[in-house]
Amino acid sequence: MNSFVSKLYKAHQDCSECPSPKVIQQFFEDLLGLLFPEYTVTKISDKSEIEASLLQLQEDLSSILERNPHLHRGLGSDTANAFFQNLEQVFDWIHQDVDAMFAGDPAAKSRTEILRSYPGFYAISAYRIAHALHSLGVDLIPRMITEFAHSRTGIDIHPGASIGQYFCIDHGTGVVIGETTIIGKHVKVYQGVTLGALSVDKADADSKRHPTIEDNVVIYSGATILGGNTIIGKGSVIGGNVWLTKSVSAGSKVYYQTQMYHADSAVTDMYVFKNDQDEVSH
């Protein structure tokens, strides 16, 4: 028992400056509530209160970073200031994502419905905030923020991914977007989509492991796209349950097709690649 107590004591001492998940979650929820009144407990009616809340959140972030200097580069106050200087752009981009979700989902009756109830909004908001911190060299905390969203929505977006404006996730459960994924503007992704790596070797940690999705691409449910050299060309449509490890050119339509031959009851599976007038089956 004494050795076990010693192990636990050492673990607590080693983690004495670790940010508490509850503290990080509270910071994220408070920030989201300030940015979007749909998430706040008390509506703010005075402009000066908005300014005071922003300053308080900046102080909260600065304090978290100052207590955990191993999780970022430079001074915590400088990093917190840089984050809040960039917060308006984050706010604007999230609103563009909401516009994309509203335009892309016939079931959405209002933007308020998306803000209050859509898992895609919550997950993308968490990603945008976490990515802004990640871009400033903050470690761990961005992952904690996106994992809060993952646990709540089933949507797993690494904060290191690069995602352009007007991003839409519809339904969303089971979506996985890896660390080195690059996504262009006006991309729409459905549930169960994986943008992953071909290799999980630790030696490849610093390499481009995940695919690039160019502008105006739609990826339907269950599709899996793997590999750092895989590029999905602009304006392409990737059908449900497609498995891709090679690039497709702009304007492609890739879908999975099963054919049954009644004469001998044989069943064959194939992928169909269409680009303009060309159609190739594999």
C-alpha positions in Angstrom: 0.0 0.0 0.0 2.8 2.4 0.8 4.3 2.0 -2.7 0.9 2.7 -4.2 0.5 5.8 -2.1 3.9 6.9 -3.2 3.0 6.4 -6.9 -0.2 8.4 -6.5 1.7 11.2 -4.6 4.3 11.4 -7.4 1.5 11.6 -10.0 -0.2 14.4 -8.2 3.1 16.3 -7.8 4.0 15.9 -11.4 0.6 17.2 -12.5 0.4 20.0 -10.0 0.4 22.6 -12.8 -1.8 20.7 -15.3 -4.9 22.6 -16.4 -8.0 21.0 -15.0 -10.5 19.8 -17.6 -13.3 21.5 -15.7 -11.4 24.8 -15.8 -10.8 24.6 -19.6 -14.4 23.5 -20.2 -15.7 26.4 -18.1 -13.5 28.8 -20.1 -14.8 27.5 -23.4 -18.5 27.5 -22.3 -18.2 31.0 -21.0 -16.6 32.2 -24.2 -19.2 30.5 -26.4 -21.9 32.0 -24.2 -20.5 35.5 -24.7 -20.1 35.0 -28.5 -23.5 33.5 -28.9 -26.3 34.6 -26.5 -28.1 31.3 -27.3 -25.6 29.6 -25.0 -25.5 32.1 -22.1 -27.4 31.7 -18.9 -28.0 35.4 -18.4 -28.6 37.8 -21.3 -26.3 40.8 -21.4 -28.1 44.1 -21.8 -25.3 46.6 -21.3 -22.4 47.2 -23.8 -19.9 47.8 -21.0 -20.7 44.4 -19.6 -19.7 42.9 -22.9 -16.3 44.6 -22.7 -15.9 43.6 -19.1 -16.7 40.0 -19.9 -14.1 40.0 -22.7 -11.5 41.4 -20.4 -12.3 38.8 -17.7 -12.1 35.9 -20.2 -8.8 37.3 -21.4 -7.5 37.4 -17.8 -8.8 33.8 -17.3 -6.9 32.5 -20.3 -3.8 34.5 -19.3 -3.9 33.0 -15.8 -4.4 29.4 -17.2 -1.4 29.9 -19.5 0.8 31.5 -16.9 0.2 28.6 -14.5 1.1 26.2 -17.4 4.1 27.7 -19.2 5.1 24.3 -20.6 1.9 24.4 -22.8 2.8 27.4 -24.9 5.7 29.6 -26.1 6.3 33.1 -24.7 4.3 34.9 -22.0 0.8 33.8 -21.2 -0.5 37.3 -21.2 0.9 37.9 -24.7 -0.7 34.7 -26.1 -4.0 35.5 -24.4 -3.9 39.0 -25.9 -3.1 37.7 -29.4 -6.0 35.2 -29.1 -8.5 37.9 -28.2 -7.2 40.2 -30.9 -8.1 37.5 -33.4 -11.4 36.6 -31.8 -13.5 38.8 -34.1 -12.4 36.8 -37.1 -13.1 33.6 -35.4 -16.6 34.9 -34.6 -17.2 36.0 -38.2 -16.0 32.6 -39.6 -18.3 30.7 -37.2 -21.2 32.8 -38.5 -20.2 32.0 -42.0 -20.3 28.3 -41.0 -23.8 28.8 -39.7 -24.8 30.4 -43.0 -23.5 27.4 -44.8 -25.4 25.0 -42.6 -28.6 27.0 -43.0 -28.2 27.1 -46.8 -27.3 23.5 -47.0 -30.0 21.9 -44.9 -33.6 22.1 -46.0 -34.7 21.0 -42.6 -33.2 24.1 -40.9 -36.0 26.6 -40.3 -33.8 29.4 -38.9 -30.2 30.2 -37.9 -31.4 30.2 -34.3 -32.4 26.6 -34.6 -28.8 25.8 -35.8 -27.2 27.8 -33.0 -29.4 26.2 -30.3 -29.6 22.6 -31.5 -27.2 21.5 -34.3 -24.2 19.4 -33.2 -22.3 20.6 -36.3 -22.4 24.2 -35.0 -21.1 23.2 -31.6 -18.3 21.1 -33.0 -17.2 23.6 -35.6 -17.3 26.4 -33.0 -15.1 24.4 -30.7 -12.7 23.7 -33.5 -12.5 27.4 -34.6 -11.7 28.5 -31.1 -9.3 25.6 -30.5 -7.6 26.1 -33.8 -6.9 29.8 -33.0 -5.2 28.7 -29.8 -3.3 25.9 -31.6 -2.1 28.4 -34.2 -0.6 30.5 -31.4 1.5 27.5 -30.3 -0.7 26.5 -27.3 -0.5 22.7 -26.6 -3.0 20.4 -25.0 -5.7 23.0 -24.2 -7.0 23.0 -27.9 -7.3 19.2 -27.8 -9.2 19.4 -24.6 -11.7 21.9 -26.1 -12.3 19.8 -29.2 -12.6 16.7 -27.1 -15.4 18.3 -25.1 -17.2 18.8 -28.4 -16.3 15.2 -29.5 -17.9 13.8 -26.3 -21.0 15.9 -26.8 -21.6 15.6 -30.5 -19.6 12.5 -31.8 -17.7 14.8 -34.1 -13.9 14.5 -33.8 -12.0 17.4 -35.3 -8.3 17.8 -34.5 -7.5 21.5 -33.8 -4.5 21.3 -36.1 -6.6 20.7 -39.1 -6.9 23.6 -41.6 -10.6 24.3 -42.5 -11.7 27.1 -44.8 -14.8 29.3 -44.6 -18.4 28.2 -44.9 -17.8 24.7 -43.6 -20.9 22.6 -43.1 -21.3 19.4 -41.1 -24.8 17.9 -41.5 -25.9 15.4 -38.8 -22.3 14.8 -38.0 -22.2 11.7 -35.7 -19.0 9.8 -36.4 -17.2 12.4 -38.4 -13.4 12.3 -37.9 -11.1 15.0 -39.3 -7.4 14.3 -38.7 -4.6 16.7 -37.6 -3.0 17.5 -41.0 -6.3 17.6 -43.0 -6.7 20.6 -45.3 -10.2 21.6 -46.2 -11.1 24.5 -48.6 -14.1 26.8 -48.6 -17.7 25.8 -49.0 -17.2 22.1 -48.2 -20.0 20.0 -46.9 -19.6 16.8 -44.9 -22.2 14.2 -43.8 -22.2 11.8 -40.9 -19.7 9.0 -40.6 -17.1 10.6 -42.9 -13.4 9.9 -42.0 -10.6 12.1 -43.3 -7.7 10.0 -42.0 -4.2 8.7 -42.4 -2.9 5.7 -44.2 -0.3 5.2 -41.6 -0.4 5.4 -37.8 3.3 5.0 -37.4 4.7 7.4 -34.8 7.6 8.2 -37.1 5.1 9.9 -39.4 3.8 12.2 -36.7 5.3 15.3 -38.3 4.4 14.5 -41.9 1.3 15.4 -43.9 -0.8 12.3 -43.2 -4.3 13.4 -43.9 -6.1 14.3 -47.2 -6.6 17.7 -48.8 -10.2 18.6 -49.8 -10.5 21.5 -52.2 -13.3 24.1 -52.4 -17.0 23.2 -53.0 -16.6 19.5 -52.3 -19.5 17.4 -50.9 -18.7 14.2 -49.0 -21.6 11.9 -48.3 -22.2 9.7 -45.3 -19.8 6.8 -44.5 -17.1 7.9 -47.0 -13.5 7.3 -46.0 -10.7 9.4 -47.5 -7.1 8.5 -46.4 -3.6 9.7 -47.0 -1.5 12.9 -47.0 -1.1 12.8 -50.8 -4.8 12.3 -51.5 -6.4 15.4 -53.0 -10.1 15.7 -53.7 -10.4 18.2 -56.6 -12.5 21.3 -56.5 -16.3 20.8 -57.0 -16.1 17.0 -56.6 -18.9 14.8 -55.1 -17.8 11.8 -53.0 -20.7 9.3 -52.6 -21.7 7.4 -49.5 -19.4 4.5 -48.3 -16.7 5.3 -50.8 -13.1 4.3 -49.8 -10.5 6.5 -51.4 -6.7 6.5 -51.0 -5.9 8.2 -54.3 -6.6 11.7 -55.7 -9.5 12.6 -57.9 -9.5 15.5 -60.3 -11.7 18.6 -60.1 -15.4 18.1 -60.8 -15.3 14.3 -60.2 -18.2 12.3 -59.0 -17.2 9.1 -57.2 -19.8 6.6 -56.0 -20.0 3.0 -54.8 -22.2 0.8 -56.9 -23.3 -2.8 -56.5 -24.5 -4.8 -59.6 -26.4 -8.0 -59.5 -26.5 -10.4 -62.4 -29.7 -12.4 -62.2 -28.5 -15.2 -64.5 -26.1 -16.6 -62.0 -27.0 -14.5 -59.0 -23.5 -13.0 -58.9 -22.9 -9.8 -57.1 -20.1 -7.4 -58.0 -19.0 -4.2 -56.3 -17.3 -1.4 -58.1 -16.5 2.3 -57.8 -17.6 4.6 -60.6 -15.5 7.7 -61.3 -17.2 10.4 -63.5 -15.6 13.6 -64.7 -17.4 15.6 -67.3 -18.1 13.1 -70.1 -15.8 10.4 -68.9 -16.8 7.4 -66.8 -14.4 4.8 -65.4 -15.4 1.8 -63.3 -13.0 0.0 -61.0 
